[in-house]
Amino acid sequence: RAFWGWLNAVFNKVDHERIQAVGPDRAASEWLLRCGALVRYQGSPKWQQDYNGLPTGPLGKYKIEAINATDSCIMYRGFDYLDGLEHVTDIRLEKCMYIQDECLQRLSETNNLQKSLQQLKIISCGNVTDKGIIALCKLTNLEYLYLSDLPGIRKKETTFCVLQQALPNLELELDLE
């Protein structure tokens, strides 16, 4: 188990030279696919899941619009890859064992995501607590938030009240026991 944790940390190491060389969307795509996530590009209905099948073309041609990180090993260490993404409207974090409050705080402090992100789903991420959910208040354009199977959320009423006050246009869907 320690070996896999080490390997996942290696997959999440940020290569700033690579971001410079190929652009933020391509570098983030490589990171996400390496970690087992999927990406969808603007104007495309299909999800990219094959690292070796990443589209090529002029720098900046393919812009990530959606991220599906179901069962992926993405972790805080790799979140610098998100900084340059300007077109992400939809993120799904499901069964991500390394996602914790710090990740959600980092996500909500990413300027480009504050502007672009409209939909977020957080499902079965056992390390997420009320603190992480409240941090999402900075995602001012968030229109839809789905939360399911998050045992770390203890103060549901207070947490959701804070979210609704900060984001009055937010549609909040809950499936929490």
N, C-alpha and C positions, 0 to 999 in steps of 0.2 A: 504494500500500500504506500509506503514511503517513496518507493521508486516512482510510482505513478504521480504522486504529488510533485516530485521533483521534475518529472518530464512535463507535466502540465505547466509548471512555473516557467520552464524553458520555452514552451509554446507561446506563453504570454509575454515574454520579454520584448520590449519595444525597441525597434530598430529605426532610429530617427533618420539615419542616412537613407534607408529604404523609402521612408515616407517622402523625403526630399526628391529621391530619384524617380519614383513612379507615381507620386501624388497620393493624397490622403485616402481616396476611395479605393484605389487598387491595393495599397498597403493594408488598409482595414479589412478588405475582402480576404486577403491572404491570411491575416491573423484570425479572422472569424472562422474561415473554412478549416484552417489548421487545428482550431480548437473544437471542431465538430458542429459549428453553427451554419446556418444558411443565410444567404443574402439575396435580395431581389433588387434589380436596377430599375431606375426610372424608365417608363415606357415598355417594360417587359412584364408579361404575366407569369413567367416561370422563375422558380427559385434556383439559384446557383448553389450546387452542393459539391461539385467535383473540383478540387483544387487545381488539378491538371487541365481542367476544361475552362478555366477562367478566361473570359474574352480578352482579346488583345485589340489594340487600336491606339489612336492618338491619346496622349496624356490627357486625362480628365474627361474622356468620352463617356465612361460608364460611371454613373452616380448612384450610390447606394440609397434606396428609398425605404427598404424594410429589412429588419434583422430578425431572424428566428433562431434564438439560442437554446432551443429545447435540447436537454441532455448534453449540453456543451461544457467544456472546461474553462470558459472565459472567467477571468478573475481580475481583481482591481489592478494588478500589475500591468495589464494590457490596455487599460482604459484610455491611455494617451492616444491610442489609435482613433478614438472617437472625436478628438478635438477638431479635426479638419473636415468632418462630414457636415455638409450644409443642407442635405436634402432628405435626411431620415425622418419619416413621418410615423413609422410604426416599429415598435420593438416588442418582442415576446421573450420573456425570461421564464423558462419552465424547467423544473428539475435541474437547476444549476446549483451544484453543491458548493461552489466557491462564491456565489453571490451573497453579499452581506450588506449591512447598513452603509458601510463606507463606499461600496460600489454605487448604491442609489444616490448617496450624497454627491459623489463624483459625477454621476450621470446628470444630476440636476444642476450642477455648477458648470456644465459644459455649455458655453455661450451659444454655439450653433444649435445644439439640441433644445435649448430654451426657446429658440425661435421656430424650429421646424417640427419638433416632436408633437404629434397629435394623439397617438394611441399607444398605450403601454399596458401590457399584461404581465402580471407577476404571479406565477403559479408554482406551488410546491417547492419553494425555495426556503428551506428550513432555518437558515441563518438570518432571515429578514425579521426585524422587529418594528415596533411603532416608530422608533427613531428614524429608521430608513424610509418609512412611508411618509412621515411628516416632512422629510427632506425634499420630497417631490414637489412641494409647494412652489419651488423656484421654476418649475416647468410651466411657465405662464400661458403657453399655447396648447397645453394638454386638454383635449376635449373628452377623452374616454380613458378610464382606468379600470381594469378588471383585476381583482385580487381574489385568489382562491388557494385554499390549503396552506395557510401561513400560520403555523402554530406559535410563532414568536410574537404575533400581534396579541397583546394582552389587554390594552385599553382601547378597544374598538371604538366606542362612542366618542371619546375625547379625540382620538386620532382622526376619525372621519369628520368630526366637527371642524377641526383645525384645517383640514384639507378643503372642505366645502367653503369655509370663510375665505381662504386664500385664493381659491379657484372657483368662483361662483358659477362658471359655465361648465364645470366639469361634470360629466356623466360618470357616476361611480357605481360599478357593479360588483357586488360582493357575493362570494360563496365561501363563507368562513363559518366554522362551527363555533 
